[in-house]
Amino acid sequence: MEKETYATSYSTSCGDGFLLWQKGMLVGHLLPGTPAPDSRVVSLPGNDGERQRALADMLESYFAGAVMDFDLDTIPLSLSGVSAFARDVSLALMEVRYGRSTTYASLAAAAGHPGAARAVGSVMAANPWPVIVPCHRVIRSDGGLGGFSRGMAWKRRLLAIEGCAAEVRD
């Protein structure tokens, strides 16, 4: 039987974003302006729940320009199916604070996997929780933006929100 997925929405000037939940665990984040989840996803009935609403409120504040670092101790990420390598990389990335950036190579080393920059790029491309696990803060060693699964316009926008645009180049 397939797990039921619930959505919590939030609103920004860029459109509505969605947090996707299964059994109280965050399984995904759809950036604002992304098409609404498909018909198999249902809205949480009436009360989203305190944790769900708190995270949605934090994202609204982030997109409004508030300095915001997300704390995995309070956000129940679903790590089901996430490899040990991806978990190491994601946890190391959470140490890169708002307004800062790191390189794929530096993140690989910080995660205990020096020389694995390309593999880090693959983990970033597959990140189901953009902004919360801030894959947009990872750039190339030469200062170039690198990639972003939601498109380069989004990566530029997120870095600009955080004031990182001067640190990186296209």
N, C-alpha and C positions, 0 to 999 in steps of 0.2 A: 504494500500500500504506500502510495506517495505521501510524503509529509506535506501538511497544509502550510502554505506560505502566506503571511500577513504583511500588510504594508502600513507604514506610518508615513504620512506626507508632511512636508514643510514647504513654506513659500519664501521665495527670494525675488529680487528684481530680475533675475535671469530665468525665472519660471519655477515650477514646482519640482522638488526633489523627493525621493522616496527611499525609505529604509525598509529592508526586507528581513523578516523574522521567521524563524521556525523554532517552535518549542521554546520561546523566550530568548533564543540566541540570534545575534545579528549575522545573517548570511550574505547580505549584499547592500550596496548603496548605489542608487542611480542618481547621478548628478542632476541639478536643476536643468530643466529644458529637455531632458531625456524623455522619450515617450513613456506614458504611464505603463506600469506592469501589465502583463497580459491578463486575460480573463480568469486564469487559474489562481491569480493572487487576489486575496480578499482584503478589504480594509478591516482594520481592527475594530471590533464593535464598540461604539460609543467611547469608552475610555481606553485610550491607547496603552495605558499602564504608565506608571511613574518613570521608569527607566527609559522607555521608548519615547515618551514625550520630552523628557529632559534632553536626550540626545538630539531630537529634532529641533528643540529650542536652541541648543548649542550651535547647530549647523546654520540656523537662521542668523544667529549673532555673528558667526564666522563670515558668512557671505555679506553681511552688513558692514564688515570691516573690523569687528572686534578681534583682539588678539586671543587666539584660542589654540591650546594644545589639548589633545584628547588623551585620556588616561585609560589604558587597557585594564587597569584594576577595577574600573567602574563600568566598562563597556563589555558586555558578554559576547565576544566574537565567537562564532562557530568555527573551530579549527578542525572540524571533521574533514578528513581527506587532505589536509594540508601537510606537506612533507616536513620533516625535521629541518631541512635546509631552509625552506620557505618560512618556517616559524622563526628560526634564528635570524634571518634577514629582516623579517617584519618587526621583531622585537628590537633589533639594533636600530632600525629606521625610526622607531618611536622616540629615540633619544635625540633625533634631529629636530630642534625646536622651531617654532613659528618664526618666520623671517630668515631662516638659515637654509643652506643647501649643502649637499654632499655629493660626492661622485660615486659612480657605480663601483669603482675600484676601492674607494675608501669604505663604502658600506660593506663590501665583501670582507674586507679586513676586519672591520668592527664586529661583524657577525661571526668571526672566527674561521673564515674561509678565504684567505688571501689568494689572489689570482683567479677568483671566480666572478669577475665583473660581468661577463656575458650571461652567466647563470642568474646573477642578480637582476639583470635586465629582463630576463624571462619571468622572474618572480614579480617584478614591478608590472609587467604587461598583463599578468593574470590577477592582479590585486582586485578582489571584489569589493573593497572598502575604500575607494579613493577619498582623499581629504582626511578621513579618520586615521587610516594608515597612510601617511603622506608621501605616496610614491611620486607626486609632482615635484618634490624637493630634491630628487635625484637627477643629476646632470652628468654630462660627459667630462672626462678629465681635462679636455681642452677648453672647457667653459661652454661648449655647445649644449643645447637643450636635451639632446637625446630624443627618446620617444615618449609617447603617452597614449594609452589605449583609447582614451576618449578624444584624441586629436590634439594637435599642437596649439590650437587656439585656446583650448581649455587649460593646457599646461601654462601658457603665457598668462592667462587670466588669473589662475590660482597663485602663481608666483608674484604677479603684480599686486594682488590683494594683500599679500604678506610683505610687500616691499622688497622682494628679492630680484626684481627685474634688472637692477643695475649690476648684480653679481654675475649674471649669466649672459651669454650672447647667443644669437640665432645661428 
